[in-house]
Amino acid sequence: MLTKEWFSDAEIAGLKAPGMATTARRVRELADREGWRKAEREGTWWRKRAGRGAGVEYHWSFLPPAVQAAIFAAFQAPVSSEQAPATAQAISNATFADFFMRQSQKKKDTAQRRLEILQMVDALILAGQHATVACQMVAPSVGQHWKTLWNWRSNIRVCRDDERIAALVPEHRGCSRTAECSVEAWDFFTGFYLRLSQPSFAYSYRETAAAAKKHGWTVPSDQTIRRRVDRLPKPVVVLGREGEDGLHKLFPALKRDRNVFRALEAVNADGHRFDVMCEWPDGYRGRPMMCAFQDIYSGMILSYRVDRTENADLVRLAFGDLIETFGIPQSCYLDNGRAFASKWLTGGMTHRHRFKIKAEEPAGIMKILGIEVHWANPYRGQSKPIERAFGGLSETVSRDPRLEGAYTGKNTTAKPANYGSRVIPIAEFETVLADRMIEHNERIGRDTDACRGKLSFKQAFEASFAQTEVRVAAPFQRQFWLLAAEGVLVGSRDGAIEFYGNRFWHADLHGFMGKRVVVRFDPQQLHDGLYVYETNGKWLCHAPVIEAVGFNDTSAARDHARDQRHFNKMHRESLKLVRRMTPEQVGEAMAKAERAEAMEQPKVVRLISGAPTGRRSNLAELPEQDPAEIADLAAMRPYYDALERERGHLRIVPNDDD
């Protein structure tokens, strides 16, 4: 290891490395020519010196090979005698090998050719020739001047044999100078270009050039600006122009192994709207919404229900079908939509991030049954595999020949030629969906970890399900998923419960007047009464309805996204460093020059004050003065005195009512 990694101009000159300048001024000139102190290289190639004094210092890993060799010779950390040779060789090999591998193939070939030439010189020296004579003898045959060969030998004088090829890499880096661009102009361009409205590069450059002309900024050509944009980090540009949704696409997806589960150990659920126009018995027309539960291990769809919208009742009934048919899963992956995160299903669970969590709220179905809930990202197939299953079902169901003419297309711009020619009854659609769901689960050759390209989803599920210990719900627990739950107050006057415009009463409620209880009910069969429990889940009674009025069913349908808190926070901060002007500030800068031109300052200023009726104002007697002549407060004293005299003429007339 090195005892020092950063070196100033004077320290580099003091190393007296072969081919390197020996004064601090010459080192600074070399740094200017080769672009060591470019803004984008700050922190890696160079940094400002700490402490008192000005200047910068450079990291040893980006200095020329000859300087690096001198640094290793002077600043290598001491180690034990046993480890010294191996440690020094490992550090040196790693440093020179990394430097050599970062060079272009052309430079690598040049270094190899130089090494072969110097080997010819070394052979003559071993034969007894002087080094100078050896260089002079080899130079004509290789088309080089003998002093060039001498300089090459000087560069590798302190290098070992395995380090020579890296030290012989050409040090020229091509043209490193760039056209001048004002900081204000670059800030204006990035603020204009890195916006979610995604203005074109040409439009952004034209506006920047126009603003630069008004403000006197220096702007290089559009190609220079384009190269500067290309050097910006890709995630920063995407975040500025496409937002965090575009940034998500740049982050590699996480491959998840489903073999860590067994059948029915973990399930996931989501809703999907089919692109088929259907009609319900009451005349309502729309595209049906399906809520389905899928086994994560096998990929088999375990249960599903269809309704007009994605609501808590739809999810609850589909979840009940899953439990009645197969059993109670151990964990469930849901998105944070209103239907899945409703209190009927997940009430009492923390980290729901949906609705206000109260200590007295009733426990949801999944909490009562001991199911662990995980909140997944919406619209992410990596978080919920069922979304990939919906992709296949959308093709096979929506475009089934039995539904021909009712297919609406996946968006408004992809409508089929026979769009709107037919509307399918919802019962007929459910028949087609049932057939396609069976085909989906029983199709052979699924390419998943459980199916291995040979089995179907159903076969993989049944093979694992036969060896799985399944929890089965008791008969009385059926009401948990057939009925919804909410916390309500018992009337403090007569013990009646007013709920959705209806009144429910039982004699056992007298002991809970004015207290909060939990009721379970069927939203579509509310007249059947309420099942009343204490807030701790203890059964109280069944309260029949004594007065009923109309009520509405509840519904909700929207997903909620969760943030890649860290990769995003990092690029949000990066965007702030690049885009230092907001769109509002850009707009103000564009209009600032125009406002300045429109506003003209008056050359002569005169104070004017109206005098009382019948009296002559003393202000009119004051001469006109140029504001430039009024240098201080004393020069304004005549104006203030005249104003005070004017105020002295004003009288306060009392009101007749006073």
C-alpha positions in Angstrom: 0.0 0.0 0.0 1.0 3.6 -0.4 1.4 6.0 2.4 0.2 8.9 0.2 -2.3 8.9 -2.6 -2.8 12.6 -3.6 0.0 14.8 -4.8 0.2 18.5 -5.6 2.0 20.1 -8.6 5.1 20.7 -6.5 5.2 17.2 -5.2 4.9 15.7 -8.7 7.7 17.9 -9.9 9.8 16.9 -6.9 9.6 13.2 -7.9 11.8 14.0 -10.9 10.3 11.1 -12.8 11.7 10.5 -16.3 9.9 12.5 -19.0 8.0 14.6 -16.4 8.4 18.3 -15.8 10.6 19.3 -12.8 8.8 22.5 -11.8 5.3 23.1 -10.4 4.5 25.6 -13.2 5.4 23.1 -15.9 3.3 20.4 -14.2 0.3 22.8 -14.2 0.8 23.6 -17.9 0.9 19.8 -18.6 -2.3 19.4 -16.6 -4.0 22.1 -18.6 -2.9 20.6 -22.0 -4.0 17.1 -21.1 -7.2 18.1 -19.3 -6.4 16.7 -15.9 -8.6 19.2 -14.1 -11.9 18.8 -16.1 -15.0 19.4 -14.1 -16.3 15.8 -14.6 -13.1 14.4 -13.3 -13.2 16.2 -10.0 -13.0 13.7 -7.1 -11.4 11.0 -9.2 -8.5 12.6 -11.0 -8.1 15.7 -8.9 -9.5 17.5 -5.9 -9.1 20.8 -4.1 -6.4 20.8 -1.5 -7.6 20.8 2.2 -6.4 23.3 4.7 -4.9 26.7 4.1 -3.6 27.8 0.7 -4.9 27.3 -2.8 -4.2 24.7 -5.4 -5.3 21.2 -6.3 -3.8 17.7 -6.0 -4.0 14.7 -8.2 -4.6 11.0 -7.5 -1.6 8.8 -8.2 -3.6 6.2 -10.2 -4.3 8.7 -13.1 -0.7 10.0 -13.4 1.7 8.9 -16.2 3.3 5.5 -15.7 6.7 6.9 -15.0 5.3 9.1 -12.3 3.5 6.2 -10.8 6.7 4.2 -10.7 8.4 7.0 -8.9 5.6 7.3 -6.4 5.8 3.5 -5.6 9.5 3.8 -5.1 9.1 6.8 -2.7 5.8 6.2 -0.9 5.4 2.5 -0.6 4.2 1.5 2.9 6.7 -0.7 4.8 5.7 -4.3 5.5 7.2 -7.3 7.2 10.1 -9.0 5.6 8.1 -12.2 5.1 5.3 -10.4 3.2 7.2 -7.6 1.6 8.0 -9.2 -1.8 4.6 -10.8 -2.3 2.7 -7.6 -1.1 4.7 -5.2 -3.3 4.4 -7.5 -6.3 0.7 -7.9 -5.9 0.1 -4.1 -5.5 2.4 -3.3 -8.5 0.9 -6.0 -10.7 -2.6 -4.9 -9.9 -1.9 -1.2 -10.5 0.0 -1.6 -13.8 -2.4 -4.3 -15.1 -5.4 -2.2 -14.4 -3.8 0.8 -16.1 -2.8 -1.3 -19.1 -6.3 -2.9 -19.5 -8.0 0.5 -19.5 -6.1 1.5 -22.6 -7.3 1.2 -26.2 -6.1 -1.7 -28.3 -4.1 0.7 -30.5 -2.1 1.9 -27.5 -1.6 -1.7 -26.3 -0.2 -2.7 -29.7 2.1 0.4 -29.6 3.4 -0.5 -26.2 4.0 -4.1 -27.3 6.0 -2.9 -30.3 8.1 -0.6 -28.1 8.8 -3.4 -25.7 10.1 -5.6 -28.6 12.4 -2.8 -29.8 13.8 -2.3 -26.3 14.4 -6.0 -26.1 16.6 -5.7 -29.2 18.5 -2.8 -27.5 19.0 -4.9 -24.3 20.3 -7.8 -26.4 23.1 -5.5 -27.8 23.9 -4.2 -24.4 24.3 -7.7 -23.1 26.6 -8.4 -26.0 28.9 -5.6 -24.7 27.6 -2.5 -26.6 27.1 0.8 -24.8 23.5 1.8 -24.3 23.8 4.8 -26.6 25.5 2.8 -29.3 22.9 0.1 -29.0 20.1 2.6 -29.4 21.9 4.1 -32.5 22.3 0.7 -34.0 18.6 -0.4 -33.6 16.9 3.0 -34.4 17.4 2.9 -38.2 15.9 -0.5 -38.6 12.7 0.4 -36.6 12.2 3.9 -38.1 12.8 5.8 -34.9 15.4 8.3 -33.7 17.9 6.8 -31.3 17.0 9.5 -28.7 13.4 8.2 -28.8 14.6 4.7 -27.9 16.8 6.3 -25.1 13.7 8.0 -23.7 11.8 4.8 -23.7 14.5 3.1 -21.7 14.5 5.9 -19.3 10.7 5.5 -18.7 11.1 1.8 -17.7 14.4 2.1 -15.8 12.7 1.7 -12.4 10.1 -0.9 -13.6 10.3 -4.6 -13.3 10.0 -6.8 -16.3 6.3 -7.5 -15.9 5.6 -3.7 -15.5 7.5 -2.5 -18.6 4.7 -2.9 -21.1 2.4 -0.7 -19.0 5.1 2.0 -18.7 5.5 2.1 -22.5 1.9 3.0 -23.2 1.8 6.3 -25.1 0.9 9.1 -22.8 -0.9 11.3 -25.3 -4.6 11.5 -24.8 -5.6 13.3 -27.9 -7.3 16.7 -28.0 -8.7 17.5 -24.5 -9.7 21.1 -25.0 -13.3 21.9 -25.3 -15.1 25.1 -26.4 -16.0 27.5 -23.6 -19.5 27.4 -22.3 -20.8 29.8 -19.6 -22.0 28.2 -16.4 -25.3 30.1 -16.7 -25.8 28.9 -20.2 -25.2 25.2 -19.2 -27.6 25.6 -16.2 -30.2 27.1 -18.5 -29.9 24.2 -21.0 -30.1 21.5 -18.4 -33.0 23.1 -16.7 -34.8 23.4 -20.1 -33.8 20.0 -21.5 -34.1 17.8 -18.4 -37.9 18.1 -17.9 -40.7 15.6 -17.9 -42.3 17.2 -20.9 -39.2 16.0 -22.8 -38.4 18.9 -25.1 -36.2 18.0 -28.1 -32.5 18.7 -28.1 -32.8 21.1 -31.0 -35.6 23.1 -29.3 -33.6 23.3 -26.0 -30.5 24.4 -27.8 -32.3 27.1 -29.8 -33.9 28.6 -26.6 -30.5 28.4 -24.8 -28.8 30.3 -27.7 -31.6 32.9 -27.7 -31.3 33.4 -23.9 -27.5 33.6 -24.2 -27.7 36.3 -26.8 -29.9 38.4 -24.4 -27.8 37.8 -21.3 -24.4 37.8 -22.9 -23.6 34.2 -22.2 -21.1 32.1 -24.2 -22.6 29.1 -25.9 -20.6 26.6 -28.0 -22.0 24.7 -31.0 -24.9 22.3 -30.7 -22.6 19.3 -31.3 -20.4 20.4 -28.3 -23.5 20.7 -26.1 -24.7 17.3 -27.3 -21.3 15.7 -26.4 -21.6 17.2 -22.9 -25.1 15.8 -22.5 -23.8 12.3 -23.7 -21.2 12.4 -20.9 -23.9 12.9 -18.2 -24.9 9.7 -16.3 -27.6 7.9 -18.2 -29.8 7.5 -15.1 -29.7 11.2 -14.4 -30.9 12.1 -17.9 -33.7 9.4 -17.7 -34.8 10.6 -14.3 -35.0 14.2 -15.5 -36.9 13.5 -18.7 -38.9 10.3 -17.9 -39.3 10.5 -14.1 -38.9 7.6 -11.7 -41.0 5.3 -13.9 -38.3 5.5 -16.5 -35.6 5.1 -13.9 -37.1 1.8 -12.8 -36.4 0.4 -16.2 -32.7 1.0 -15.8 -32.5 -1.0 -12.6 -32.0 -4.8 -13.3 -34.9 -7.0 -12.2 -34.4 -9.4 -9.3 -34.7 -13.1 -10.2 -36.7 -14.9 -7.6 -36.6 -18.6 -7.0 -40.1 -20.0 -6.2 -38.7 -23.3 -5.1 -38.3 -21.9 -1.6 -42.1 -22.5 -1.2 -44.4 -25.5 -1.3 -47.8 -25.7 -2.8 -50.3 -23.3 -1.0 -47.5 -22.0 1.3 -47.6 -18.6 -0.5 -50.2 -17.1 -2.8 -50.5 -13.8 -4.6 -53.5 -11.9 -5.9 -54.3 -9.1 -8.3 -57.1 -7.8 -10.5 -57.3 -7.8 -14.3 -59.8 -6.2 -16.6 -60.6 -8.1 -19.8 -60.9 -6.3 -23.1 -64.4 -7.7 -23.8 -67.6 -5.8 -23.8 -70.2 -7.6 -21.7 -73.7 -6.9 -20.5 -75.1 -7.7 -17.0 -78.7 -8.7 -16.4 -79.7 -5.2 -15.3 -78.5 -3.7 -18.6 -75.2 -2.4 -17.4 -72.4 -2.7 -20.1 -68.7 -2.6 -19.5 -65.6 -4.7 -19.4 -65.5 -7.3 -16.7 -63.0 -7.2 -13.8 -61.5 -10.5 -12.5 -59.8 -10.9 -9.1 -57.7 -14.1 -9.0 -55.5 -15.9 -6.5 -52.4 -17.8 -7.7 -50.1 -20.3 -6.1 -46.6 -18.8 -6.2 -44.8 -22.2 -6.2 -46.6 -23.8 -9.1 -48.2 -20.8 -10.9 -51.6 -22.4 -10.8 -54.7 -20.1 -10.6 -56.5 -21.4 -7.5 -59.6 -19.2 -7.4 -61.2 -16.2 -9.1 -64.3 -14.1 -9.2 -65.7 -11.7 -11.8 -67.5 -8.3 -11.1 -68.0 -4.9 -12.7 -65.2 -3.3 -10.7 -62.3 -4.3 -8.4 -63.8 -4.0 -4.9 -63.3 -5.4 -1.5 -66.3 -7.8 -1.9 -64.8 -9.3 -5.1 -61.5 -9.9 -3.4 -63.2 -11.3 -0.3 -65.3 -13.8 -2.2 -62.4 -15.0 -4.3 -60.3 -15.4 -1.2 -63.2 -17.4 0.4 -63.3 -19.7 -2.6 -59.5 -20.4 -2.2 -59.9 -21.3 1.5 -63.0 -23.5 0.9 -61.4 -25.4 -2.0 -57.8 -25.8 -0.9 -57.2 -24.4 2.6 -55.5 -21.5 4.4 -52.2 -20.3 3.0 -49.4 -19.2 5.2 -48.6 -15.9 3.4 -50.2 -13.7 0.7 -48.6 -11.1 -1.6 -50.9 -8.2 -2.4 -50.5 -4.7 -3.8 -51.6 -1.7 -1.8 -54.8 -1.0 -3.7 -58.0 0.0 -1.8 -59.7 -3.3 -2.6 -56.8 -5.5 -1.3 -55.8 -3.3 1.6 -59.3 -2.7 2.9 -60.0 -3.2 6.6 -62.3 -6.1 5.8 -59.3 -8.1 4.6 -56.2 -6.7 6.4 -57.7 -4.7 9.3 -55.4 -4.5 12.3 -52.2 -5.1 10.3 -49.4 -2.6 10.5 -47.5 -1.2 7.5 -50.7 -1.3 5.4 -50.0 2.3 4.2 -53.7 2.6 3.2 -56.5 4.1 5.3 -55.9 5.5 8.8 -54.8 2.7 11.2 -56.6 2.9 14.5 -56.0 0.8 17.6 -59.7 0.0 17.9 -60.3 -1.0 14.3 -61.6 -4.6 13.9 -59.2 -7.4 12.8 -59.4 -8.3 9.1 -60.0 -11.8 7.7 -56.3 -12.5 7.0 -55.2 -11.3 10.5 -57.8 -13.6 12.1 -56.7 -16.6 10.1 -53.0 -15.9 10.8 -52.0 -15.2 7.2 -48.8 -13.1 6.8 -49.4 -10.3 4.2 -46.6 -8.9 2.1 -47.2 -5.7 0.1 -45.8 -5.9 -3.4 -45.1 -3.3 -6.1 -48.1 -2.9 -8.6 -47.4 -3.5 -12.3 -44.3 -5.5 -11.4 -44.2 -9.1 -12.6 -41.2 -9.7 -10.4 -43.2 -8.9 -7.3 -46.5 -10.6 -8.3 -46.1 -13.5 -10.8 -49.8 -13.5 -11.4 -49.4 -10.4 -13.6 -47.5 -12.5 -16.1 -50.3 -15.1 -16.0 -52.8 -12.3 -16.9 -50.8 -11.6 -20.0 -51.5 -15.1 -21.3 -55.1 -15.1 -20.2 -55.7 -11.7 -21.9 -54.8 -13.3 -25.2 -56.7 -16.6 -24.9 -59.9 -15.2 -23.2 -60.4 -11.9 -24.9 -59.7 -13.2 -28.4 -61.6 -16.5 -28.0 -63.7 -17.2 -31.1 -66.8 -17.5 -29.0 -66.3 -13.8 -28.1 -65.7 -12.5 -31.6 -67.1 -9.1 -32.1 -67.0 -8.1 -28.4 -63.2 -7.7 -28.3 -62.4 -4.0 -27.7 -58.7 -3.9 -28.3 -56.0 -3.4 -25.6 -56.2 0.4 -26.0 -58.2 3.1 -27.9 -55.7 3.1 -30.8 -55.8 -0.7 -31.2 -59.5 -1.3 -31.9 -60.3 -4.2 -34.2 -62.3 -3.6 -37.5 -65.4 -5.2 -36.0 -65.3 -3.1 -32.8 -68.7 -2.7 -31.1 -70.5 -5.2 -33.4 -71.4 -7.5 -30.5 -72.0 -7.4 -26.7 -71.6 -10.7 -24.8 -73.9 -11.6 -21.8 -71.9 -11.9 -18.7 -73.0 -15.5 -18.1 -71.6 -16.5 -21.5 -68.3 -14.7 -20.8 -68.0 -16.5 -17.5 -68.4 -19.8 -19.3 -65.6 -19.0 -21.7 -63.4 -17.8 -18.8 -64.0 -21.1 -17.0 -62.9 -23.1 -20.0 -59.9 -21.0 -20.6 -58.9 -21.1 -16.9 -58.9 -24.9 -17.0 -56.8 -24.9 -20.2 -54.4 -22.4 -18.6 -53.8 -24.6 -15.5 -53.5 -27.9 -17.4 -51.3 -26.9 -20.4 -48.3 -29.1 -20.5 -44.7 -27.9 -20.9 -44.6 -24.8 -18.6 -41.2 -23.3 -18.4 -41.0 -22.6 -14.7 -38.8 -23.8 -11.8 -41.5 -26.2 -10.6 -42.7 -27.5 -14.0 -39.2 -27.7 -15.6 -40.6 -27.5 -19.1 -42.5 -30.9 -18.7 -45.4 -30.4 -16.3 -48.5 -28.2 -16.2 -49.2 -25.8 -13.4 -51.9 -28.2 -12.1 -49.5 -31.2 -12.1 -46.8 -29.3 -10.3 -49.3 -28.0 -7.7 -50.8 -31.5 -7.0 -47.4 -33.1 -6.7 -46.4 -30.7 -4.0 -49.8 -30.3 -2.4 -49.9 -34.1 -1.6 -46.9 -33.6 0.7 -48.0 -30.3 2.2 -49.6 -29.9 5.6 -52.7 -27.8 5.0 -54.7 -25.7 7.5 -58.4 -26.0 7.0 -60.9 -23.4 8.1 -63.6 -24.4 10.6 -67.3 -24.2 9.5 -68.0 -21.2 11.7 -65.1 -19.3 10.2 -66.9 -19.2 6.9 -68.6 -16.0 7.9 -65.2 -14.3 8.0 -64.9 -14.2 4.2 -68.6 -14.2 3.4 -69.3 -11.1 5.6 -67.5 -7.9 6.0 -66.5 -6.2 9.3 -66.5 -2.7 10.5 -66.3 -1.0 14.0 -69.5 0.8 15.0 -71.0 2.4 18.1 -74.0 1.0 20.0 -76.6 3.6 20.6 -76.4 5.1 24.0 -80.2 5.6 24.3 -81.7 2.2 23.5 -78.8 0.0 22.5 -79.7 0.0 18.8 -77.1 0.0 16.1 -77.6 2.3 13.1 -75.7 1.0 10.2 -76.0 2.0 6.5 -79.4 3.6 7.1 -80.9 0.6 8.9 -81.5 -0.1 12.7 -80.5 -3.3 14.3 -81.3 -4.3 17.9 -80.9 -7.2 20.4 -81.4 -7.3 24.1 -77.8 -8.3 24.7 -76.6 -5.0 23.3 -77.9 -3.1 26.4 -74.6 -3.8 28.2 -72.6 -2.1 25.4 -74.6 1.1 25.0 -72.2 3.9 23.9 -69.4 1.4 23.3 -67.7 0.3 20.0 -68.4 -3.2 18.7 -67.5 -5.2 15.6 -70.3 -6.2 13.2 -70.0 -8.7 10.3 -72.5 -8.5 7.5 -73.1 -9.3 3.9 -73.3 -6.0 1.9 -75.7 -7.6 -0.6 -77.9 -9.2 2.1 -77.9 -6.6 4.8 -81.5 -7.4 5.8 -80.3 -10.8 7.2 -79.0 -8.9 10.2 -75.7 -8.3 11.8 -73.3 -10.6 13.6 -72.0 -8.6 16.6 -68.7 -9.2 18.3 -66.6 -7.4 20.9 -63.6 -5.6 19.6 -61.4 -8.5 20.9 -63.3 -10.9 18.7 -65.7 -12.4 21.4 -69.1 -13.3 20.1 -72.1 -11.2 21.4 -75.3 -11.8 19.4 -77.1 -11.7 16.1 -78.9 -8.4 15.8 -81.9 -8.6 13.4 -83.0 -5.6 11.4 -86.0 -3.6 12.8 -86.1 -0.9 10.3 -84.6 -1.0 6.8 -83.9 1.7 4.1 -81.9 1.6 0.9 -78.2 1.5 1.0 -75.3 1.4 -1.5 -72.6 -1.1 -2.0 -69.0 0.1 -1.4 -66.3 -0.2 -4.2 -62.8 1.0 -4.9 -60.1 0.2 -7.5 -56.7 1.7 -7.5 -53.2 0.5 -7.0 -50.5 2.1 -5.0 -46.8 2.1 -5.9 -44.0 1.5 -3.4 -40.4 3.7 -3.9 -36.4 1.9 -4.7 -35.8 4.2 -1.9 -32.0 4.2 -2.1 -30.8 3.8 -6.3 -33.7 6.6 -6.7 -32.8 9.0 -3.7 -29.2 8.7 -5.1 -30.2 9.7 -8.7 -32.6 12.4 -7.3 -29.7 14.0 -5.6 -27.6 13.6 -8.8 -30.4 15.3 -10.7 -30.2 18.3 -8.3 -26.5 18.6 -9.0 -27.0 18.7 -12.8 -30.3 20.6 -13.0 -29.7 23.7 -10.8 -32.5 25.7 -12.4 -36.1 24.7 -12.1 -38.5 25.1 -15.1 -39.9 28.2 -13.3 -36.5 29.8 -13.0 -35.9 29.1 -16.7 -39.1 30.8 -17.6 -38.1 33.8 -15.4 -34.7 34.0 -17.0 -36.3 34.0 -20.5 -38.6 36.9 -19.6 -36.1 38.9 -17.5 -34.3 40.5 -20.4 -37.6 41.4 -22.0 -38.9 43.0 -18.9 -35.7 45.0 -18.5 -36.0 46.3 -22.0 -39.6 47.3 -21.5 -39.0 49.2 -18.3 -37.5 52.7 -18.9 -36.4 54.8 -15.9 -37.6 58.4 -15.9 -34.8 61.0 -16.2 -36.5 63.7 -14.0 -38.4 63.1 -10.8 -40.7 65.7 -9.1 -42.8 65.2 -6.0 -46.5 66.2 -6.5 -49.0 66.7 -3.8 -52.5 68.1 -3.9 -53.2 71.2 -1.8 -56.4 71.8 0.2 -59.1 73.8 -1.6 -58.4 77.5 -1.7 -54.8 77.1 -0.7 -51.7 77.1 -2.9 -49.3 74.1 -2.4 -45.7 75.0 -1.6 -44.6 71.9 -3.4 -45.2 73.5 -6.7 -42.6 76.2 -5.9 -39.8 73.6 -5.6 -37.5 73.4 -8.7 -37.3 70.1 -10.7 -34.2 68.1 -9.8 -32.5 65.2 -11.5 -32.4 62.1 -9.2 -28.7 61.8 -10.0 -28.2 65.2 -8.3 -29.8 64.0 -5.1 -26.9 62.3 -3.5 -28.0 61.9 0.1 -30.8 62.5 2.6 -29.7 66.1 3.2 -30.4 66.9 -0.5 -34.0 65.6 -0.1 -34.7 67.8 3.0 -36.5 70.6 1.1 -38.9 68.0 -0.2 -39.6 66.6 3.2 -40.1 70.1 4.7 -42.6 71.0 2.0 -44.5 67.8 2.6 -44.7 68.5 6.3 -46.1 72.0 5.6 -48.7 70.5 3.3 -49.8 68.1 6.1 -50.2 71.0 8.5 -53.0 72.4 6.4 -55.2 69.3 7.0 -57.8 69.6 9.7 -59.8 66.8 11.3 -63.5 67.9 11.3 -65.5 66.3 14.1 -68.6 64.3 13.3 -71.9 65.9 14.1 -72.9 62.8 16.0 -69.8 63.0 18.3 
